[in-house]
Each structure stands twice: as structure tokens, then as C-alpha cells.
Amino acid sequence: MYERKIPLNLNCGLDLIGEVLYGKWKIRLLWFINQGHQRPSQLQRKIPDASRRVLNIQLKELEGHELVTKKIYPVVPPKVEYSLTDFGKTLIPVISVLGQWGDENEERLRSLILKNP
């Protein structure tokens, strides 16, 4: 069984949100699910750089943190859809503001990232 090497540090809100949203694709997953892309294959197409395995792991973590729910339909082949919980929907305005800040500072951020990979 997995055991953390570094103990959790949950002393403030930033620590808490970092723990819940830590993962390269989680913010994008929440955003795309909110936009209506609910099937795993749709999410894979929206985030082609991510492996299916990593997306599944991060979706499972988001589900464990009660930000998304997973519905499995009893059909063959199995059909799975994800949706945001009411708790998950409260993150959308925060993600929107972060995206807006990124858009407003796109040139500067792009040059800084390319200068310091």
C-alpha cells in the first residue's frame, strides 16, 4: 500500500487547494467537464498530450475529493460519464479568473516559460 514520504501540510487554504488540484490535468478536466465534455474519450480528445491512464487517475482523485461524480450506464459496451458536483461547480469561477489572468499576460508568460524551461 502507498505510504507518503512527505507528510501532508494542510495549514492554510493554499495548502488545501494545492493538495486537491495538484496534477497537471485536473484544472483542465474540471473546465472541460463543466463545458459538457463528459465522456472519457471526449476528455482524451480535448487533452491529447495526457495519457488515458493519467487522465483516469486524476479523474478518480477528483471523484475522491467530491469535485466530480462518475456515472456508469449498464450497457454493452460500458458507457461512463463524468459531471461536476455542486462542490466542484464552486471552482469554475476561480478557474475562469486564473484563465483570464493567463490570457491577459499571455505574451509575458510565454516568453518567461520559453526562457526558463
C-alpha positions as CSV (number, residue, x, y, z in Angstrom):
1,M,0.0,0.0,0.0
2,Y,1.2,3.5,-0.8
3,E,2.7,5.5,2.1
4,R,3.6,9.2,1.7
5,K,7.2,10.1,2.1
6,I,6.5,13.7,2.8
7,P,3.8,14.3,5.4
8,L,0.8,16.4,4.4
9,N,0.9,20.1,5.2
10,L,-2.6,21.4,5.4
11,N,-2.1,24.6,7.4
12,C,-3.9,27.0,5.1
13,G,-6.3,27.3,2.2
14,L,-3.5,27.3,-0.4
15,D,-2.1,24.0,1.0
16,L,-5.6,22.5,0.9
17,I,-6.4,23.6,-2.7
18,G,-2.9,22.6,-3.8
19,E,-3.5,19.1,-2.5
20,V,-6.9,18.8,-4.2
21,L,-5.8,20.3,-7.5
22,Y,-2.2,19.0,-7.7
23,G,-1.9,17.3,-11.0
24,K,-1.1,18.6,-14.5
25,W,-4.6,18.0,-16.0
26,K,-7.0,18.4,-13.1
27,I,-7.9,22.1,-13.7
28,R,-8.4,21.4,-17.4
29,L,-10.5,18.3,-16.6
30,L,-12.8,20.3,-14.4
31,W,-13.1,23.0,-17.0
32,F,-13.9,20.6,-19.9
33,I,-16.4,18.7,-17.8
34,N,-18.1,21.9,-17.0
35,Q,-18.3,22.7,-20.7
36,G,-20.1,19.4,-21.3
37,H,-17.3,17.1,-22.3
38,Q,-18.3,14.3,-20.0
39,R,-17.2,11.0,-21.6
40,P,-13.6,9.8,-21.1
41,S,-13.0,9.7,-24.9
42,Q,-14.1,13.3,-25.2
43,L,-11.8,14.4,-22.4
44,Q,-8.9,12.5,-24.1
45,R,-9.6,14.3,-27.3
46,K,-9.6,17.7,-25.5
47,I,-6.3,16.8,-23.8
48,P,-4.4,14.7,-26.3
49,D,-1.0,15.2,-24.5
50,A,-2.2,13.3,-21.5
51,S,-2.3,9.5,-21.4
52,R,-5.6,7.8,-20.8
53,R,-4.1,6.2,-17.7
54,V,-3.1,9.6,-16.2
55,L,-6.5,11.1,-17.0
56,N,-8.2,8.2,-15.3
57,I,-6.1,8.5,-12.2
58,Q,-6.7,12.2,-12.0
59,L,-10.5,11.8,-12.6
60,K,-10.5,9.2,-9.8
61,E,-8.8,11.7,-7.5
62,L,-11.2,14.4,-8.4
63,E,-14.0,12.0,-7.7
64,G,-12.4,11.1,-4.3
65,H,-12.3,14.9,-3.5
66,E,-16.0,15.1,-4.3
67,L,-15.5,17.5,-7.2
68,V,-16.8,15.2,-9.9
69,T,-19.2,12.2,-10.0
70,K,-18.9,9.2,-12.3
71,K,-22.0,7.6,-13.7
72,I,-21.7,4.2,-15.3
73,Y,-24.5,3.1,-17.6
74,P,-25.5,-0.6,-17.6
75,V,-25.0,-1.1,-21.4
76,V,-22.5,-3.0,-23.5
77,P,-20.0,-1.7,-24.1
78,P,-20.0,0.2,-20.8
79,K,-20.7,3.9,-21.0
80,V,-19.2,6.3,-18.5
81,E,-19.9,10.0,-17.9
82,Y,-18.5,12.5,-15.5
83,S,-20.2,15.6,-14.2
84,L,-19.3,18.3,-11.7
85,T,-20.8,18.1,-8.2
86,D,-22.2,21.2,-6.6
87,F,-18.9,21.5,-4.7
88,G,-16.9,21.1,-8.0
89,K,-19.0,23.9,-9.6
90,T,-17.8,26.3,-7.0
91,L,-14.3,26.0,-8.5
92,I,-15.3,27.1,-12.0
93,P,-15.3,30.9,-11.3
94,V,-11.8,30.5,-9.7
95,I,-10.6,28.6,-12.8
96,S,-12.1,31.2,-15.0
97,V,-10.3,34.0,-13.3
98,L,-7.0,32.1,-13.5
99,G,-7.6,31.5,-17.2
100,Q,-8.4,35.2,-17.7
101,W,-5.2,36.2,-16.0
102,G,-3.2,33.8,-18.2
103,D,-4.9,35.3,-21.3
104,E,-4.1,38.9,-20.2
105,N,-0.5,38.0,-19.6
106,E,0.0,35.5,-22.4
107,E,3.0,37.1,-24.1
108,R,4.9,37.7,-20.9
109,L,4.2,34.3,-19.5
110,R,5.0,32.6,-22.8
111,S,8.4,34.4,-23.1
112,L,9.3,33.6,-19.4
113,I,8.4,29.9,-19.8
114,L,10.4,29.6,-23.0
115,K,13.3,31.4,-21.5
116,N,13.4,29.2,-18.4
117,P,12.1,25.8,-19.4
